[in-house]
Each structure stands twice: as C-alpha cells, then as structure tokens.
Amino acid sequence: ENTLEQFRQKTSEMVSEIERRQTLLKEKLSQRSATTPQPGDIFVFKHPDTLGIQWVVLHFYEQNPQRLLAVPADDTPMVGSTDVQLPKSALCSPLTLRCEYGLWIHKTKFEMNLRVGVLEERHQQRVLDKMTQISEKNVRSTILQQETDDDLDYEQWMEQVYRAQEMLITQSPEPVPSGRMVIWINRIYQQLKNIVTNVATFPQGWGKLILASSVVTVFMLLFIIWLAFPPSLEQQINHIYQTSSVQAQNSQEVQQILLQTHISYSRGFSPSSQQTQTSARQAFDAGFQAGKHALSSSSTFTTDWQQSEWAYFFELGRSTLLLETVSIAVYEFQYEVPNTFWEEQKQIFATLQAKFNGFKAQPDTLEATKWVRGSFKTINSSLNRLPNENKLALYAELINVLRDMRENLP
C-alpha cells in the first residue's frame, strides 16, 4: 500500500510539473513576436524526414538578417562530443542539441504556427560556445561522450539528423538571377523609365493612370519571366564568374595564386578521352581548369562536359576553383570582396549539395559521389561563417576543406 501511495504521489508531482512547464511555456511564447522567428525560438517542420527533430534558432546572420542560424534538437538521450544536452531545469527539457549540424535557414521557411518552444538565453550561449569549439577544431568532451560517438545506435540516429539537414538544404536555396534574367530586367527597366519620362506629355489625370497600369504590367511580366526561366546551376555559376572575372584579371595577387594552383588538367578536357581516371574526376578537373582560364584570361572556350551526365562534377570543379582562389586572396592579401559574393557562393554550394544528393551515381562514379556528399558538410559549415574580417583563420579553414575535397576526390 505504501508503494502504491508513493507511486501516486510521484505521478501527481510529475503531472503538476508538466502543467507548470506548459503554463510557463505559453506565457513565454505570448511575450514573443507572433510574426518573425527570434533567437531562442524552437520550430518543427512538416516534412517526413524531420519527424522527431526540432530546430532551435540561435541568431541572425549579420550581413543578411533574413537568414537565421538554427541547430537540430531531439529528445534522444544519447549525447556525443559535439552535442549539448539541456538540464532537467530547462523549460523544454529533455532536449539534446546537435551542434555539428547547424544550418543557415531563410526566415520565411519557419512557420510561426509550428513554433513549439523557447530555449533560454543561457543555454543558447552554451550551444554557440560548442559550435565555436567545433569550428576551431577544439571540441571539449567527456570520455562517455567520446564513446557515444562510436556507438552504432548513435551513428544511425545521426544519419537521421543528417537527412533532416539535407531536406532543409534542398528546400532552402535561394536562386541567383541568371544572365538572361538580368538582361530581361534591364530591358524592362529601360522601358519603364521611358514611360515615366513621357508621362508628363499626357493630359492631366491620364498620366497617372497610364503610369500605374504600366507598373503593374511590368511587375506581372517580371513575375511570369521568373517562373518561366528559373536560373539553372550553370547560369548561377556563370553569373558569379561574370561579376568576379574582371576584378580578378586586374589583380596581381589573384593571378599569382592562379599560377601557383595546380591540378591534373590534362585528363579532363573531353568525356570521350580514354584515361585511367574516373569520369567524375576528369569532369571535376575540366571544371577546375575552366574556372582558372576564366579568371586569368578574357577569352572563353567551350567544353562538352556541361552536356554530359557528369556535368555536376564539372560545375563543382568550377565553383571550387573560384571559391578557393578568392579565399586564398582574402587570407593572404586581404583581397576585398563584396558580401554578395559570399551570399551567392552559399546559394551555389547549397544547390550543388542538393543536386548531388539527388544524383543517381553509376558504378564508375559511386565512390566520387559519396566523397563529395560527405565533403559538403564541412565545406558548407566553413562557408556559412563567412565573411568575417576579424577571423582570417576561418578563410584558412575553408581553403583546407576545399583542398581536401578536390585532392582526395576518387
């Protein structure tokens, strides 16, 4: 009887504690913005791959407040070296945050009706501290956490967390306007400018009406064009090369870096060439060489790799050359790069990651595809922390992970 009474008392205490937390949580949520995600907000997403996983917002990206840093969290009790487990006293405990899988997410991806909790500020700081340890490769952990890292159940659950991260990356890329889109916009802008200039010649009253209808028509046309001609990956990369090449060609520092940058190019220029390298490696090398040529010369050349089944490897090579070269220039020579460059690079590499995740690899490219997929995790983690003029070491870290990816690509 005493045992039964103790059980009832303990159950009653647990129910009271749950009710207390729910009341406190409702109060906390009512005090927060109802329209915009804020640091500390905890969200869930509707996609099946994210079931059982919540996302905790940590802070805004300084150069673009539309982007928010968030980390996945769950109530699985296993805690690895790069995780932060909340104490029982935390409002949304039990919860473990997987700091290694942090992601920049556009604020429009968060649905306010799916906000499910709030993380206290002191715990937010603990998570940010752990992420700093990860970025500086100086993770502090216990022996038990290190043993958990090698546990099979833990590894399987981390695969689920990784799939949730991949899903959000696939959903999140924001396209960069293609060259064709920019031309269309410029033409329409000039037409609109002419209309505004000539409005003064119309009778009073008619001018405003014609101007208003013209503006509406123009913006409807822009919207239709955007839907009809979304920029391809190739167009995104072409666009950033177009905006970077002139400055690079006039920079002695960049040209010096290009002269010192070497990779096996001779095997990469034709998909039909019979070489010992895999087709994926050849395509990557060809893209790397194409990027080097674009930054060092005003002339252009064509290649059939972009129309082949290995086109993604070619575009990865082009993107890697540009990002690695600019990062070296910033790190060694304090080369000035606009913030838009880094934003476009984040979008391009997020798109590349999504493309490779959906790429059906053939036996010839299976190992290379797996290697690239695994490399994106560290590349995007480093890239998402840039630009940062106060921490040049972050650029060195990105340079190293890019080199590791390309030098060890099968």
Buried (B, 14 or more C-beta within 10 A) or exposed (E): EEEEEEEEEEEEEEEEEEEEBEEEBEEBBEEBEEEEBBBBBBBBBEBEBBEBBBBBBBBBBEEBEEBBBBBBBBEBEBBBBBBBBBEEEBBBBEBBBBBBBBBBBBBEBBEEEEBBBBBBEEBBEBBBEBBEBBBEEEBEBEEEBEEBBEEEEBEEBBEBBBBBBBBBBBBBBBBBBBEBBBEBBEEBEEEBEEBEEEBEEEEEEEBEEBBEEBEEEBEEEBEEBBEEBEBBBBBBBBBBBEBBBEBBBEBEBBBBBBEEBEBEBEBBBBBEEEBEBBBBBBBBBBBBBBBBBBBBEEEEEEBEBBEBBBBBBBBBBBBBBBBBBBBBBBBBBEBEBEEEBBBBBBBBBBBBBBBBBEBEBEEBBEBBBEBBBEBBBBBBBBBBBBBBEEBEEBBBBBBBBBBEBBEEBB
